[in-house]
Amino acid sequence: MRRILVPVDGSPQGEAAVRAVAAQARREPIAAIHLVNVQPPLGRYITRFFDRRTIREFQRDEGARCVAGARRILDNAGLPFQAHLRTGRVARTIAETAAVLCVDEIVMSPAEGGFLGNLRIWLLVSAVRRHAGIPVVAVMGPERVAPIEFPVDRLGSTVPR
C-alpha cells in the first residue's frame, strides 16, 4: 500500500488531483493520504509593516482556506487523510514534506489553463521532481470553459480578444 502526498492550492485544478487520488483509493488500497499547502514567504516590503504573529495567522488562515475544498472531497469519499500547512519555497517545501512523511509518490495537477499558466505549473512540477527523488504524478485537471483566442491582426502580431 502506498502513501501519497497531494499538494493543494485551493484551485479547481488542485482539487482534480485530490479527486484522482480518491478515485484511485476506490480501486486499490492506499496506506495514507497527505494534503499539503505551502504558503510562500512574504516579501520584506510586507513583513516590515506587520508583526510575525499576524503574518503567521494570515498564512495559516490562507492555507486552511486552500485545503478546505480538498478536505471536503476526501471527507465525502470517506477517506482518512492528514492535512499539513507549511510556509517556504513551494517546490522545495513540498519535497521536504514528502521526505519527512516518507510518502511513495506525489500527485499534482498541472493544468491551470492558458499557455503561461500551464508553463508556470509545469515548472513547479519539474522543480518538485528535481527535489523530491520520488515519482511525481501529473493529473490533468478540468478544461477551461472558454479558451482565450489570440487572432492575428492585419500586421501579423497577436492581439488578445
N, C-alpha and C positions, 0 to 999 in steps of 0.2 A: 504494500500500500504506500502511496506517495504522499508527500507533504508539499502543498502548493502555496506560493505567495502570489497575491494579486494586488499590484499597485493600483489605487483608485484615486481619481481626482474630482469626482462628483459629476463628470460629464456623461452623456448617454454612451459615448464610445468606451469610457472606462467601465460602465455598467455592462457592456457587451461581453467583456472578459469575465465578469462575475457570472453572467448568465451561462457562458460557455463552461465554466467550472461546475456550476450547478447541474447542467445537463450531463457533464462527464461523470459527476458523482452519482447520478441515477443509473448509469451504465456500469460503473466499476467502483469499488470502494476506494475512498480517499482517506488517508490517516488524519490529515489536518488541513484546514483551510485558514490561511492567514491573510487578512486585508492590511494594507499599509498605505497611509497617506503621508507624503513628505511635503512639508511646507518649506519653501526656500528661505534662507535667511534674508531679513530685510536690510536694505542699504543703510549706510551711515547717515544719509540725509534724514531718513525717517527715524532711525533709532536715537538720534540726538534730541528729538522732541518728546519721546515717550520713555518711561522707565521700563526696566526689564520685565517686571511683573505684568504690566499692561500688554507688552509685546507677546509674552508667553501666553497670556489669556487669549489674545486675539488669534494667535496661531493655533492654539488648542481648539477654540471655537470654530475656526475655519476648517481645521482638519476633521472635526466631528461632523460638520455640515457636509463635507466632501464624502465621508464614509457612510452617511445616512442612507442613501439610495442602495448601496451595496448591502448594507445590513438588512434592509427590507427584503431584498431579493433572496438572500440566504435564509432569513427567518421564515419567509413564505414557503421556501423549499424544505424547511425543517432540517437544515444542515447546521451542525455546530461549526463555529468559527471563532477566531480571535481577531480583534482589530487593534492595530498599532498606529500611533500618531508619532511622527518623527519630524525633526527640523534639520535641514542641512542641504548640501548639494544633492539634487534629486537622484541622478543615476548612481552615484557612489553610495548614498544612504540606502537606496533600495538594495544594492548588492551587499552592503554590510548587514542589513536586516536579514537578508536571505541566509547569510553565513551564520549569524547568531542563532537563527531559528532552525538551522540545519534542514532547509527545505530542499526538495529534489528538483523543482522547476519553478520558474516564474512565468506567469501568464499575464500578458499585456495586450491591450487593444490599441493598435497604432493608427486606426482610421480616424482622422479628425475632419477631413473634408478640405478640399482645395489643395493646390499644389504646395503652398508654403506651410499649411497646417500639417499635411502629411509628411513633408520633409522634416519639420521640427520633431514630430513624434518618432519617425524612423531614426533620426539621430539619437533620440533618447533611448530607443530600443537597442541601438547599436552600442551606445555607451554602457548600458546595463549589462549587455552580453560581455563586453570587454572586461568589466569589473567583477562580474559575478562568478564566472567559471563554471556555471551550471546551465542547463538548457533554458532558453528564453523562448516561449511560445507566443507568437503574434497572432491574435484573434482579430479578424476583420469585424469592425463594428457596423452599425446601421448606416445605410447610404444617406447622403444628403437629399433632402426633399427637392430642392431647386438648385441645380449646379450653376455656378457663376459662368457666364459666357463672356469670352473676350473676342469680339468680332474685329476683323482687320478693317481700319478706316481707309479712306482713299489714298493716304500717303504711305500705307504699309505698316504703320505702327499699331499696336493693340490698344484698344480703348475699352475699359470695363463698362458694362451696361448697368 
